[in-house]
Amino acid sequence: MALAKRVVLFLLVNFLVMAVVSFILYFFNIQPYLTPYGLNYGSLAIFCLIWGMAGAFISLAISRIMAKWMMGVQIIDPNTSSSQLRALVQTVHQLCKKAGLSVMPEVGIYQSNEVNAFATGPTRNRSLVAVSSGLLNRMGSEEVEAVLGHEVTHIANGDMVTMTLLQGIINAFVMFFARILALVISRAFGRRDDDSITEVSPLFYQLTVFGLEIVFMALGSIVIAAYSRRREFRADLGGARLAGPQKMINALIALEKTVSVEDPALNQKPVQAMKISNRSGFLSIFASHPPLDQRIARLKERFKIA
């Protein structure tokens, strides 16, 4: 069932991207960027910008729906009969008011032994804060409050939109430079006709573009991961200011003790990037989260806590 959901979402997002991009290209009468004489750089730049941004922003627009569907998030009724869940919603609302948010986010819970939480949504006024059942079962109320403060800070800082803009720009640059370099390589291996025009094999060109996009996207991922780690430090600081420094430190210590508890069903990269914590592997430059011990040390230094 989880696999079927991922396949449907993948197809849906790709269909929406193709439909939107096709309409925009048709509406603005964007001409083909590849001609027998070379590249039309203006058309190429517009083409790459539209494709790069469209995919990122469509994913952002349906981020709440995707999170609910992929992770099985159940939205909590503020008037629920469960005192624990009612207190959870009230805590989120109180933290949002402290953070200056005028519209309260949806608050949800998903079933997982993993101790984690995340925030997502297309705008500050259309956001979602969700926690795992494992987090509620393994953490005290003060630690939960700090985790929620961290997630509310993500919303208040507009991190979802900023990450989308960055991803869109990276996508556009990857597509742009991959096509330019692919043409240079294709011409180097092409044949010249009687008019001294190099014949470029369309298949070789497209395969070269595909290979270069993989390389450039990996390099772009380093930039995205670096910004993501920076926003996690900022969210920790925001959580400390909203809930209290010691509560935030205690919450991170608790996360450090339980980081080995993972849910394989929720181990997709887009989902992991949203959460409050994640493992830092050997290739730490690609990690979306800093190591928890670094985050704890930063807070202790910032608030002069021994």
C-alpha positions in Angstrom: 0.0 0.0 0.0 2.8 2.4 0.9 4.6 1.7 -2.4 1.3 2.2 -4.3 0.9 5.6 -2.7 4.4 6.7 -3.6 4.0 5.6 -7.2 0.6 7.5 -7.5 2.1 10.6 -6.0 5.2 10.4 -8.2 3.0 10.1 -11.3 0.6 12.8 -10.1 3.4 15.3 -9.5 5.1 14.6 -12.8 1.8 14.9 -14.6 1.1 18.3 -13.0 4.6 19.5 -13.8 4.3 18.5 -17.4 0.8 20.0 -17.8 1.8 23.4 -16.2 5.1 23.7 -18.0 3.5 22.8 -21.4 0.9 25.4 -20.9 3.4 28.1 -19.9 5.7 27.3 -22.8 2.8 27.4 -25.2 1.3 30.6 -23.7 4.6 32.5 -23.9 5.5 31.0 -27.3 8.9 29.8 -26.1 10.9 28.5 -29.1 13.0 25.4 -29.1 16.4 26.1 -27.6 18.4 23.6 -29.7 18.9 24.6 -33.3 21.2 23.2 -36.1 23.5 26.2 -35.4 23.7 25.8 -31.7 21.8 26.9 -28.6 19.4 29.7 -28.3 20.5 30.8 -24.8 17.5 33.0 -24.1 15.0 30.2 -24.8 17.2 27.7 -22.9 17.3 30.0 -19.8 13.6 30.5 -19.8 13.0 26.8 -20.5 15.2 25.7 -17.6 13.8 28.3 -15.2 10.2 27.2 -15.9 10.9 23.5 -15.6 13.1 24.0 -12.5 10.7 26.2 -10.6 7.5 24.4 -11.7 8.5 21.1 -10.2 9.7 22.6 -6.9 6.6 24.8 -6.4 4.1 22.1 -7.4 5.7 19.8 -4.9 5.4 22.6 -2.3 1.8 23.2 -3.2 0.8 19.7 -2.4 3.3 19.1 0.4 0.6 18.8 3.1 -1.4 16.3 1.1 1.7 14.3 0.3 2.8 14.2 4.0 -0.7 13.1 5.1 -0.9 10.4 2.5 2.6 9.1 2.6 2.9 9.0 6.4 -0.7 8.4 7.3 -1.0 11.6 9.3 -4.3 11.9 11.2 -5.4 15.5 11.8 -6.3 16.1 15.5 -9.6 17.7 16.3 -8.9 20.5 18.8 -12.0 19.3 20.8 -10.9 15.6 20.9 -11.8 13.6 23.9 -8.1 12.6 24.4 -6.5 14.9 26.9 -3.0 14.1 25.6 -3.9 15.1 22.0 -5.9 18.1 23.1 -2.9 19.3 25.1 -0.7 18.8 22.0 -2.9 21.0 19.9 -3.1 23.7 22.6 0.7 23.7 23.0 1.2 24.2 19.2 -1.3 27.0 19.2 0.4 28.7 22.2 3.8 28.4 20.6 2.4 29.8 17.3 1.0 32.9 19.1 4.4 33.4 20.7 6.0 33.1 17.3 3.7 35.8 15.8 1.6 33.5 13.6 -1.9 34.7 13.1 -3.3 31.5 11.5 -2.9 28.2 13.4 -1.5 25.2 11.5 -3.1 21.8 11.3 -1.8 19.5 14.0 -1.6 15.8 13.3 -0.1 12.5 14.5 1.2 9.5 12.6 1.8 6.0 13.9 5.5 5.2 14.1 8.0 4.0 16.8 10.4 6.6 15.4 10.8 9.6 17.7 10.3 12.5 15.4 8.2 15.4 14.2 8.0 17.6 11.2 6.4 20.8 9.7 5.4 21.3 6.1 3.0 23.3 4.0 3.0 25.8 1.1 2.8 28.9 3.2 2.8 30.1 6.9 -1.0 30.3 6.8 -1.4 26.8 5.3 0.9 24.6 7.3 1.0 21.3 9.1 2.8 20.2 12.3 2.8 16.5 12.9 4.4 14.3 15.5 5.0 10.5 15.7 3.3 8.4 18.3 6.8 7.3 19.3 7.7 10.9 20.2 4.6 11.2 22.5 5.3 7.9 24.1 9.0 8.4 24.8 9.3 12.1 25.6 8.0 14.2 28.5 5.7 17.2 28.0 8.5 19.7 28.3 10.6 17.9 25.7 7.6 17.6 23.4 7.0 21.4 23.8 10.5 22.1 22.7 10.3 19.9 19.7 7.0 21.6 18.7 8.7 25.0 19.2 11.4 23.9 16.7 8.8 22.9 14.2 6.8 26.1 14.7 10.0 28.1 14.1 10.4 26.4 10.7 6.9 27.7 9.8 7.5 31.2 11.2 10.8 31.4 9.3 9.2 30.4 6.1 11.7 27.6 5.6 9.5 25.5 3.4 9.2 28.3 0.8 12.9 29.2 1.0 13.9 25.6 0.5 11.6 25.4 -2.5 13.1 28.6 -4.0 16.6 27.2 -3.5 15.7 23.8 -5.0 14.1 25.5 -8.0 17.1 27.7 -8.7 19.4 24.7 -8.3 17.2 22.7 -10.7 17.3 25.5 -13.3 21.1 25.9 -13.1 21.6 22.1 -13.4 19.4 21.9 -16.5 21.0 25.0 -18.1 24.7 24.1 -17.7 24.1 20.4 -18.4 22.7 21.2 -21.8 25.4 23.7 -22.7 28.2 21.3 -21.7 26.4 18.4 -23.4 26.4 20.3 -26.7 30.1 21.0 -26.4 30.8 17.3 -25.8 28.4 16.2 -28.5 30.1 18.5 -31.1 33.5 17.2 -30.1 32.4 13.7 -31.1 30.1 14.8 -34.0 30.7 14.8 -37.7 31.0 17.9 -40.0 28.8 18.2 -43.1 29.7 19.9 -46.4 28.7 23.3 -44.9 31.1 22.8 -41.9 28.1 22.4 -39.6 28.7 19.8 -36.9 26.0 17.1 -36.9 25.0 16.3 -33.3 23.5 12.9 -32.5 20.2 13.6 -30.7 20.5 10.3 -28.7 24.1 11.0 -27.7 23.2 14.6 -26.7 20.3 13.5 -24.6 22.3 10.7 -22.9 25.0 13.2 -22.1 22.5 15.7 -20.7 21.1 13.0 -18.5 24.5 12.0 -17.2 25.6 15.6 -16.6 22.4 16.4 -14.8 23.1 13.6 -12.3 26.5 14.9 -11.6 25.4 18.6 -11.3 22.4 17.7 -9.2 24.7 15.8 -6.8 26.8 19.0 -6.5 23.7 21.1 -6.1 22.6 18.8 -3.3 25.6 19.8 -1.3 24.4 23.5 -1.4 20.9 22.5 -0.5 22.1 20.3 2.4 24.3 23.0 3.7 21.4 25.5 3.8 19.2 22.8 5.4 21.7 22.2 8.2 21.8 26.0 8.8 18.0 26.2 9.1 18.0 23.4 11.6 20.4 25.4 13.8 18.1 28.4 13.5 15.0 26.3 14.3 16.8 24.9 17.4 17.4 28.5 18.5 13.8 29.4 17.8 12.6 26.4 19.8 14.8 27.4 22.7 13.4 30.9 22.7 9.8 29.7 22.5 9.9 26.8 24.9 13.1 27.5 26.9 16.8 26.7 26.3 17.0 23.8 28.7 13.9 22.2 27.4 15.3 22.4 23.8 18.6 20.9 25.0 16.9 18.1 26.9 14.7 17.4 23.8 17.8 17.1 21.6 19.5 14.8 24.2 16.4 12.6 24.2 16.5 12.5 20.4 20.1 11.5 20.5 19.3 8.6 22.7 16.6 7.3 20.3 18.0 8.2 16.9 18.7 4.6 16.2 15.0 3.9 16.2 13.9 4.2 12.5 10.8 3.4 10.6 11.8 1.8 7.2 8.4 2.7 5.7 9.1 6.4 6.3 12.8 6.4 5.3 12.4 8.3 2.0 14.7 11.2 1.6 12.0 13.9 1.1 10.4 12.8 4.3 13.6 12.5 6.3 14.5 16.1 5.3 11.4 17.4 6.9 11.9 15.9 10.3 13.5 17.3 13.4 16.4 14.8 13.4 18.1 12.4 11.1 21.2 10.3 11.1 24.4 11.9 9.7 26.1 9.3 7.5 29.6 9.1 6.2 28.9 11.6 3.5 28.0 14.4 5.9 28.1 17.1 3.3 24.9 15.6 1.9 23.2 15.4 5.3 20.1 17.6 5.7 20.6 17.7 9.5 23.7 18.5 11.6 24.8 15.9 14.1 22.7 16.2 17.3 25.8 16.6 19.5 26.7 19.7 17.5 23.2 21.1 17.8 23.3 20.6 21.6 26.8 22.2 21.9 25.6 25.2 19.9 22.7 25.8 22.2 24.8 25.4 25.3 27.3 27.9 24.0 24.6 30.3 22.9 22.8 30.3 26.2 25.9 29.8 28.4 24.7 26.5 29.8 27.3 24.1 31.2 
